[in-house]
């Protein structure tokens, strides 16, 4: 019975129903895609560790810290291991997107365990001062093989007076979760520091492996307090927390996303409410006839609610399906950088249907109540 009434309401004005669903469809594609991609900016993506502590310059993301900080941190209680690194990056954005070279201490893969490589590659890196272990994705994109020479440009000047650096590839590494992390290469910090002209004896970041996760806050506080008044003040904390803080320095992405979605759904609510109200007004005489035939007021009320729910749920379903199809396309266009990084999570799907349900009830509330209170005499008179 309900389905018959719902179907009649939907097909009465097919074009209007189609346009209403399409407007909601666009809104839910926007909802799904923004929430899926927001993790890239907020750090809410998997693979960021809460156990490893990052120590970095407080006021400059790409600033430097004295190497002496490493010696101090190694002697703190609860510190199991310390890894330090610097970056060979260029001022050119295109060059940075080509991959970042990390000049690291020998224990890079032991501390930064989100990356994996063979023991042979580790040994080759330690025994060959000019060696490099390249990310698998970077090697695939550039066609690099073991024994090839990796050439890169950096804003750090080499001892030969140029900004060009070359390293021999001795192995490849893979990332456990985030495929885009494979767009890089690991070299020896000692060799890099000896060869560069400026900023010798400095590191770009220190990573601390604590003996237990509970020691993380204590170690971070000790480090920051120790260097609080130094010209090289530090910012320390778990990797996942630091990533969120760094994203927040550019903009509150979560607030921006939520503001956009709130504006979109408020507009959709107005559109759907007006559309449903107009539909009920056009069916005033039909509702009067249905009541004459014995349909109860509550039945008419419920059918209007279900009609709105049907429209919203169709829009939610096809909107989220479109988002699911959009994710592989984005990964393909990123050439593997975003593989295994973005996904439509169950919370996004459940949230979409809950929002659709809320919009359905809010848009149908007034028209359904009007249909409920409509008297047969008044309906037939207006018809």
N, C-alpha and C positions, 0 to 999 in steps of 0.2 A: 504493500500500500504506500509506504513512504517513498519507495523508489519510483513509483509511478508519478507521484506528485513532484518529486525532485527532477525527474527526467523532463516532465512537461515544462517546468520552470526554466530548465537549462536550454531547451531547444526552442522556446518561444521566440527569442531574439538571438539567433545563432551567432551573428556577427558581434553583437555586444558581449555575449558570453565569451567568445573567442578573444576579443580585445582585452577583456578584464583578466582572463587567464594569462595572456601574454604580458600584460603590464606587471602582474605578480611574478611571472616567470623571470622577467628581467631582474626584479628585486631579489629573488632568491638565488639567481646566478651570482649576483653581486655579493650577497650574503655569504654564499659558499666559497667563492674565490677569495674574498678579502680575509675571511677567517682562516682559510687554508694558507695563504701567503703571509699572514701577519706574523707567524712563527719565525720567519726569516729575519724580522726586524726586532722582535721582542726577545729573542733567545729562547723561546718556548719550544725549541726543536730538540729532538732526542740526540744524544751523543755528547752533550755538554756535561762534564763531570762535576759533581758536587763535592768530590773528595780531594781532588788536586787543587792546591792553592796557587793562584796567580799573583805575582808581585810585579807591578808595573809603575811607570811614572804617574804621579797623581794628576798633573796638570797638562800633560801632553801624551796622547795615545802612542805616538811614534817617537817619544823622547828616549833618553838614555839614562841608565843607572850605572854607578861605578861597580867594577868587578868586586871590590872589597865587600859589597853587600852580600855576595855569595858566601864569603868566608864567615860572616856574622851569622847568617841564617843557618848554615850547616851545623853550628854549635848550639842551636836552640833545642830545648827539651821537646820531644815529640816529633822531631823532624827525622824522617827515615832516609830521604834522599833529596837532592837538589839538582835541578837541570836548568841551565841558562841558555839563552839564545839571542841572536840579533837578526835583523832582516836585511836582505839585499833587495831593496825596492827602488823603483824609479818614480820620478815625478809624473811620468806619463801614465794615465789611467789605462790605456790600451796595454801597456807593458805589464801593469799589475794584474790585469785580467788574464794575462798569458801564464801566470803562475808566480808564486813568491818563493824565493830561496831562503831557507832558514840556516843560519850559521849557528850550530848548536854544540853543546858539550857532548862527549862520547856516550852518555847515558840517556840520550833523547828517547829512544824506543822503550827503555825500561821504565821511565817515569811517565812519558806521554803514551800510555798504553792503548789509546784509541787508534794508534797507528801500529801496523804489523809489518815485519819484514823478516827475511831468513837470517839465520845466524851467519851464513857465509857473507851476506851483504854487510852485516854489522862489523864483522872482522875486517872486511875489505875497506870499510870506511875508516876504521881505526888505524889500519896499517898504511893507508895511502893518504897523505896529507891533502892531496888535490882531488879526492874522490867525492862523489855525489850519489845519493840514493834518491831516485826520482819517483814521484807518485805515478801509479798505474794509469790513471786517466790522462795525466799530462803526457806520459810516454805514448799512449795510444793516439792522442790528438796530434802530436808532433812527429810520430814515427820514430821514436828514440829506441835504441837497443843498447845492451851492455857493451861497453867499449867505445860508444859514441862520445863526442864532446858536447857538453851542455854550455851554450853561450848565453849570457844574460847581461843586462845593463842595470846599473845601480847608481843612486845618487852618492854612494860612497866611492871616493876616488881610489883607484888601484895605485900601487907603487910605481907602475910604468907611466903614470900621468894621465891615464884614460879612466873612463867609467865602465870599461868592459871587463867582464870576468868569465873565465872558462874553467870547467871542471869535467873530470872523466866519470862517466856513469858506471857504477859498479853493482847496481842492484835497483830493485823497485820496491815500493811499499804500497800497502793498501790501507784504507780506512775501514773501521769496523761498521760504521753506520752511515756517515755522511759522505756520499760519493764526491762532493765538491772539494773535500779536504785532500783529495788526491791530486789537486792542481798545485803542486809544489815540489820542492827538492830540499834535501837535507845535506849540508856540508859541514866541515870541521870549523868550529869557531876559532881555534888557535891559529889555523892557517889564514883565515879571513882577517883576524885582528892583527896579525903580523904584517899582512900585505897592504892593509888600508892606510891611507895617509893621515886622516883625521879621526878623532874620537877613539883613539886606541884605549884599550883597557875599560871599555864600556859594554854593557849589554842592553838589549831592548826589553827583555822580559825574563823573569825568574819564575820557575814553576817548582813548587814544594810538594813533595809527597809526604803526607803526615802519617804517623804510625797508626792513627785511627781517625775516623771522621769527626769524632767528638772533640779532637784537639784542634780542629780547623780554625774556629773563632779565636781561640786563645793565641795560636801562632800568628794569625793575621793581625790581631791587636798589638802584640808585642813588636812586630815588624814596623807597623805604621807609627806607633808611639816612639819607637827608637829613632826614626828618621823624620819625625814630624816637623822639626825646626830646621832641617837640612835644606840646602838648595836643590837637593834631589829627593824631595818628599815622595813617599810611595802610597799606592793604593793597593790593598791586598784583600783577597777573598776567594771563595770557591769559584771555579771557572764559570759555572752556570750563572752565578750571581753577577759576576763582573760583566758577562756578555749582555745581560739585561740592563745593567747600569750604563754601559757604553752605548747601547741602542737608545736609551732614554736621553742621552746628551744631545742627540740629533733632534729628536722629537718624541713626544708621547704617542707612539704609533697606535697603541691600543685605544687611547682616547679618540684619536682621529678616526680610526676604523669604526668605533662604536657611534661616534657622532654622525658619520656618513650613513650608517645603517639605520640609525634612529630617524634621520630626516627622510630617508627613502621609505621606510615602513610607515611613518606617519602620513606621508603623501598617499601611499597605497591604501591605507586605512580610510582616508577621505574618499578616494576614488571608489573603493569597493562599497563603502556605506552608501554613497550617492547612487551607485548603480543598482544596488539591491533595493533601496528605497523607491527608486523610479520603477523597477520591475514590479514591486508589490502594488504601487499605485495603479499601474496599467492592468493589474489583475484583480482589481477591487471587485468587479462584478463576478469574475470567476470564483473568487473566494466566497462571495455571497451564495452562489449556486451550490458550491461544495458543502457549505453549511446547511443549505436547504435539503441536500441529499443525505444528510446525517453525519457528515464529518464533524468531529468534535473540535472545539476551539484549540485544545491542547495538541491535537493532531496537526492542525494547520500551523501552529506555532513551531512545533518540532520540525515539520517539513521545511520551513523557511531556514531554521538553524542548520539543518542537514544540507540544504542547498548551498549555503555559504561555506560550510565545511568541505563539501565536495569540490567546489571551485578552488578553494585555498589549497587543499591537499593535492589536487591535480597540478597546480602551479608549483608547489613545493617539490613534488616527485620529479617532474620533468626538469625543474631548476637544478636540483641536486644531481640528477643523472647527467645534465650538461656539464656541471662542475667536475664530476668524476671523469668525464671525457676530456675536459680541459686540462686536467693535471698531467696526463701523459704527453699532451701537446706542448705544455710548458717545459716539461723535462726534456723533450726532444729538441726544442728550440734552444735550450740552455747547453746543448751538446754534452749532457751528462752531469753538469755541475750541480743540478738540483735533484739528481736521482736519489731516491730513498730519503729525501729531505722534506718534501711537501706531500701531504696526503689528506684526504677527507676523513676525518676521525669520526667515530661513533657519536661523540659529543656534538659535533657540527650537525650531523644528520638528525639526532634527537632534538637539538635546539631549533632546527629548521621547522620540524613538524609542530613543536610547541608554539613557536611564533605564529605559524599558520593557523593553529587552533585558536590562539588569542585574537588574531585579526578576524577570524571567522565569527567568533562570538561577539566581538565588539562591533563589527560592521552589521551583523544581523540582529543585534539586540533591539534597536528601535523599530525596524520594519516588522520583525516577528511580533513584538508587543502590539503594534498597530493592527496586525492581522488577527491577533488573539482577541483584542477588544472590539474589533469591527462588528457592528450589528448587521444582521441580514437585511433589514429594511434600508439602512443607510447604504449598504453595498449595492443593492439592486437599484436604489434611486440614483446613485452616482453612475452606475452602468448604463 
